[in-house]
Amino acid sequence: MTKAFFLVFLLFSQFPSSFLNVKSFKVDFVQKTQSPFFPPIEDKGFLIVDGCKFRFEYTTNEKRITIGNCEKIYQINKDDNSVLEFDYSKVRNNPFLSLLLDREKLKTNFIIQKVEGEKHYYRLIPKEKEEDMPFTVLKIKLNKKEDRILSLEIIDETEQRTIYQFSNFIPNFRANASLFKWKEGK
């Protein structure tokens, strides 16, 4: 699975329950990737989560969509219409997927640290490395009420940094069910 799909929402422990308790939401993002080996890349898109269903869509550069419908996960590259399909049950324990859909798993998958001297800023370190989880640390900044995510920074083992800036967070978002469906040829 692509790293970008899973790099989105995390939280727990000393983490405020106000954000963790949000079961559905929509949020826009700007993603900036900085690598010691490649020029910087900037993408934009949105994420919708509704229970175990989600849609993660890039709207610039390579147009990519990842859809989860509680049974299957589809990664679609809109430029060439290629599709990768995964069985939901085989990836449901992936730490990033648990961050999107079952944030309670964070209690067992991550060490959570509040960053000293910084308000509303947290560091998450995976307790165990997984094959499809190449990051080494996640940094999350929340708003003053700690019920909305403002930014997420992922630092991976190659020192690549992927930074998401979030805006237009809509808790309890009611998405059209068609957003979580994928049919061949669409």
C-alpha positions as CSV (number, residue, x, y, z in Angstrom):
1,M,0.0,0.0,0.0
2,T,1.2,3.5,-0.6
3,K,2.6,5.3,2.3
4,A,0.5,8.4,1.6
5,F,-2.7,6.5,2.0
6,F,-1.9,5.7,5.6
7,L,-0.4,8.9,6.7
8,V,-3.4,10.7,7.9
9,F,-5.0,10.7,11.4
10,L,-3.7,9.5,14.7
11,L,-4.3,10.0,18.3
12,F,-4.8,8.7,21.8
13,S,-3.5,8.2,25.4
14,Q,-2.5,11.6,26.7
15,F,-4.3,12.6,23.5
16,P,-7.6,14.3,24.2
17,S,-10.6,12.2,23.8
18,S,-12.5,15.1,22.2
19,F,-10.9,14.3,18.8
20,L,-10.8,10.5,19.3
21,N,-14.5,10.3,19.8
22,V,-15.3,11.8,16.4
23,K,-16.5,8.9,14.3
24,S,-17.0,10.7,11.0
25,F,-15.4,13.8,9.5
26,K,-14.2,15.5,6.4
27,V,-11.0,17.5,6.1
28,D,-9.0,19.1,3.3
29,F,-5.2,18.8,3.2
30,V,-2.1,20.1,1.6
31,Q,0.7,17.6,1.6
32,K,4.3,18.6,1.3
33,T,7.0,16.0,0.9
34,Q,10.6,16.8,1.5
35,S,13.3,14.3,0.8
36,P,17.1,14.5,0.9
37,F,17.1,12.6,-2.5
38,F,14.3,14.3,-4.5
39,P,12.9,17.8,-5.1
40,P,10.0,18.8,-2.9
41,I,6.5,17.8,-3.9
42,E,3.2,19.5,-3.0
43,D,-0.2,17.8,-3.3
44,K,-3.8,18.7,-2.2
45,G,-6.8,16.7,-1.5
46,F,-9.4,15.6,1.0
47,L,-10.2,12.8,3.4
48,I,-13.6,11.6,4.5
49,V,-14.0,9.0,7.3
50,D,-17.3,7.4,8.3
51,G,-16.9,4.5,10.7
52,C,-14.9,1.8,8.9
53,K,-15.5,3.5,5.5
54,F,-13.2,6.2,4.1
55,R,-12.1,8.1,1.0
56,F,-8.7,9.6,0.7
57,E,-8.5,11.6,-2.6
58,Y,-5.7,13.6,-4.1
59,T,-7.0,16.4,-6.4
60,T,-3.6,17.7,-7.8
61,N,-0.6,16.2,-9.6
62,E,-1.2,12.4,-9.9
63,K,-4.9,12.1,-9.1
64,R,-5.2,9.2,-6.7
65,I,-8.1,7.9,-4.7
66,T,-8.1,5.3,-1.9
67,I,-11.5,3.9,-0.9
68,G,-12.3,1.6,2.0
69,N,-15.8,0.1,2.3
70,C,-15.3,-2.2,5.4
71,E,-14.7,-5.2,3.1
72,K,-12.3,-4.1,0.4
73,I,-9.8,-1.3,-0.1
74,Y,-9.2,0.1,-3.6
75,Q,-6.3,2.3,-4.6
76,I,-7.1,4.0,-7.9
77,N,-4.7,6.0,-10.1
78,K,-7.0,8.3,-12.1
79,D,-4.3,9.1,-14.7
80,D,-4.1,5.6,-16.0
81,N,-7.2,4.0,-14.3
82,S,-5.0,1.3,-12.7
83,V,-6.6,-0.2,-9.5
84,L,-5.0,-2.2,-6.7
85,E,-7.5,-4.1,-4.5
86,F,-6.8,-5.3,-1.0
87,D,-8.9,-7.4,1.4
88,Y,-9.9,-5.2,4.3
89,S,-9.4,-8.0,6.9
90,K,-5.8,-8.5,5.8
91,V,-4.8,-4.9,6.4
92,R,-7.2,-3.8,9.2
93,N,-4.4,-4.2,11.8
94,N,-2.1,-1.9,9.9
95,P,-1.2,0.9,12.3
96,F,-2.2,3.7,9.9
97,L,-5.5,2.1,9.1
98,S,-6.2,1.8,12.8
99,L,-5.5,5.5,13.1
100,L,-8.2,6.3,10.6
101,L,-10.8,3.7,11.7
102,D,-10.1,2.5,15.2
103,R,-8.1,5.0,17.1
104,E,-8.4,2.9,20.3
105,K,-5.6,0.7,18.9
106,L,-3.2,3.6,19.3
107,K,-3.0,2.6,23.0
108,T,-1.3,-0.6,22.0
109,N,0.5,0.4,18.8
110,F,2.3,3.7,19.7
111,I,4.2,5.4,22.4
112,I,2.6,8.8,22.8
113,Q,4.6,11.8,24.1
114,K,3.4,15.3,24.6
115,V,6.1,17.6,23.2
116,E,7.5,19.7,26.1
117,G,7.2,23.4,25.8
118,E,4.6,23.1,23.0
119,K,0.9,23.3,23.6
120,H,-1.3,20.9,21.7
121,Y,1.6,19.1,20.1
122,Y,2.2,15.3,20.3
123,R,4.8,12.8,19.1
124,L,3.9,9.2,18.3
125,I,6.5,6.5,18.0
126,P,5.5,3.0,16.8
127,K,6.1,0.3,19.4
128,E,6.9,-2.2,16.7
129,K,8.0,-1.8,13.1
130,E,5.7,-3.3,10.5
131,E,6.7,-4.1,6.9
132,D,4.2,-1.6,5.4
133,M,5.0,1.1,8.0
134,P,8.3,2.7,7.1
135,F,8.0,5.8,9.3
136,T,10.0,6.4,12.5
137,V,8.0,9.2,14.1
138,L,4.8,11.1,13.7
139,K,4.2,14.6,15.0
140,I,0.7,15.9,15.4
141,K,-0.6,19.4,16.2
142,L,-4.2,20.0,17.4
143,N,-6.2,23.2,17.8
144,K,-6.7,24.9,21.2
145,K,-9.8,22.8,22.0
146,E,-7.9,19.7,20.9
147,D,-10.8,18.5,18.9
148,R,-9.4,19.1,15.4
149,I,-6.1,18.2,13.8
150,L,-4.1,21.1,12.3
151,S,-1.0,19.3,11.0
152,L,0.6,15.9,10.8
153,E,4.3,15.4,10.1
154,I,5.7,12.0,9.2
155,I,9.4,11.3,9.3
156,D,10.5,8.0,7.8
157,E,13.6,5.9,8.0
158,T,15.2,7.8,5.0
159,E,14.7,11.2,6.7
160,Q,11.9,12.0,4.3
161,R,9.4,14.4,5.8
162,T,5.8,14.4,4.7
163,I,3.8,17.3,6.2
164,Y,0.0,17.6,6.1
165,Q,-1.7,20.9,6.8
166,F,-5.4,20.3,7.5
167,S,-8.2,22.8,7.0
168,N,-12.0,22.9,6.8
169,F,-12.4,20.1,9.4
170,I,-16.0,19.1,9.5
171,P,-16.9,16.7,12.4
172,N,-19.9,14.3,12.1
173,F,-19.8,14.8,8.3
174,R,-22.6,12.9,6.5
175,A,-21.1,11.6,3.2
176,N,-23.0,10.3,0.3
177,A,-22.7,6.5,0.3
178,S,-21.5,6.5,-3.3
179,L,-18.2,8.1,-2.2
180,F,-17.2,4.7,-0.6
181,K,-18.0,2.5,-3.6
182,W,-15.8,1.5,-6.4
183,K,-17.0,-0.2,-9.6
184,E,-14.7,-1.3,-12.4
185,G,-14.5,1.2,-15.1
186,K,-15.5,4.2,-13.0
